[in-house]
Amino acid sequence: QVQLVESGGGLVQPGGSLRLSCAASMSIFSSSTGAIGWYRQAPGKQRELVATTNYGWSTNYADSVKGRFTISRDAARNKVYLQMNSLKPDDTAVYYCHARYAGMEYWGKGTLVTVSS
């Protein structure tokens, strides 16, 4: 069982930045099929992928965030981060940490990001 805890959400003005953190209860990358990343769900919309990274250090980003968001990880601390720059009102959503490990999928409870003036 993997527990994921997000932090770092909040209210930010358009053009601002936030950094989200996700702490995992174990090393996702102890498995060669492990992956961890971020999804988001805006009001009235389906949950969508934002950014992911895997055992082989590959990263994947949604087109809407490329060039603005960066996913990174601290393997020693079992943490993954999402640096979000040039935020737009359309980025407003609940951001969820997601992990895939040993054939199972795990979700955090989410952290709210609101981009508004």
C-alpha positions in Angstrom: 0.0 0.0 0.0 1.3 3.4 -1.0 0.2 6.6 0.7 0.6 9.9 -1.2 0.3 13.3 0.5 0.2 16.5 -1.5 1.0 20.0 -0.3 1.7 23.4 -1.7 -1.6 24.5 -3.2 -3.2 27.9 -2.7 -4.3 31.1 -4.3 -2.1 32.8 -6.8 -2.5 35.6 -9.3 -2.3 35.0 -13.0 1.4 34.9 -14.1 2.5 33.7 -10.7 4.2 30.5 -9.6 3.5 27.7 -7.1 5.4 24.5 -6.3 3.4 21.4 -5.3 5.0 18.6 -3.4 3.9 14.9 -3.1 5.4 12.7 -0.4 5.2 9.0 -0.9 5.2 6.5 1.9 7.8 4.4 0.0 10.1 4.4 -2.9 8.0 4.2 -6.1 11.2 3.6 -8.1 12.2 0.5 -6.2 10.2 -1.1 -9.0 11.4 -0.7 -12.6 7.8 -0.2 -13.6 7.2 2.5 -11.1 5.9 5.9 -12.1 4.6 9.0 -10.3 3.1 12.2 -11.3 0.4 14.8 -11.3 -3.2 14.9 -12.5 -5.7 17.7 -12.1 -9.5 18.1 -12.2 -11.2 21.4 -12.8 -14.8 22.0 -11.8 -17.1 20.3 -14.2 -14.3 18.6 -16.1 -12.7 15.2 -16.2 -9.4 14.5 -14.4 -6.5 14.9 -16.8 -2.8 14.2 -16.8 -0.5 17.1 -16.1 3.0 15.6 -15.8 4.5 12.2 -15.0 8.0 10.7 -14.5 9.0 7.1 -14.4 11.8 4.7 -13.3 13.8 5.5 -16.4 13.6 9.3 -15.8 11.3 9.9 -18.7 8.9 12.7 -18.3 5.6 13.4 -20.0 3.6 16.6 -20.0 0.2 17.7 -21.1 0.5 20.1 -24.1 -1.3 22.8 -22.1 1.5 23.0 -19.5 4.6 22.4 -21.6 7.2 25.1 -21.1 5.4 26.3 -17.9 5.4 23.3 -15.6 8.3 21.1 -14.5 8.2 17.8 -12.7 11.1 16.8 -10.6 11.8 14.3 -7.9 14.0 13.7 -4.8 14.4 9.9 -4.8 16.1 9.9 -1.4 13.1 11.6 0.2 10.5 9.8 -1.8 9.1 13.1 -3.0 8.0 14.5 -6.4 7.5 18.1 -7.1 5.6 20.2 -9.7 7.0 23.6 -10.3 4.2 25.7 -11.9 5.2 29.0 -13.6 3.2 31.5 -15.6 0.0 30.3 -14.1 -3.3 31.0 -15.9 -6.9 30.9 -14.6 -7.4 27.8 -16.7 -4.9 26.0 -14.4 -7.4 26.3 -11.5 -8.1 22.8 -10.4 -7.6 20.2 -7.7 -4.2 18.7 -8.3 -3.7 15.0 -7.4 -0.5 13.0 -7.0 -0.7 9.6 -8.7 1.6 6.6 -8.5 1.8 3.3 -10.2 3.6 0.6 -8.3 3.7 -3.2 -8.6 0.7 -3.1 -10.9 -1.4 -1.0 -8.6 -2.5 2.6 -8.9 -2.6 5.0 -6.0 -4.0 8.6 -5.5 -3.5 11.3 -3.0 -6.4 13.4 -1.7 -5.5 16.4 -3.8 -4.5 20.0 -3.2 -6.5 23.0 -4.6 -4.8 25.5 -6.8 -6.7 28.7 -7.6 -5.4 31.1 -10.1 -7.3 34.4 -9.8 -6.8 38.1 -9.5 
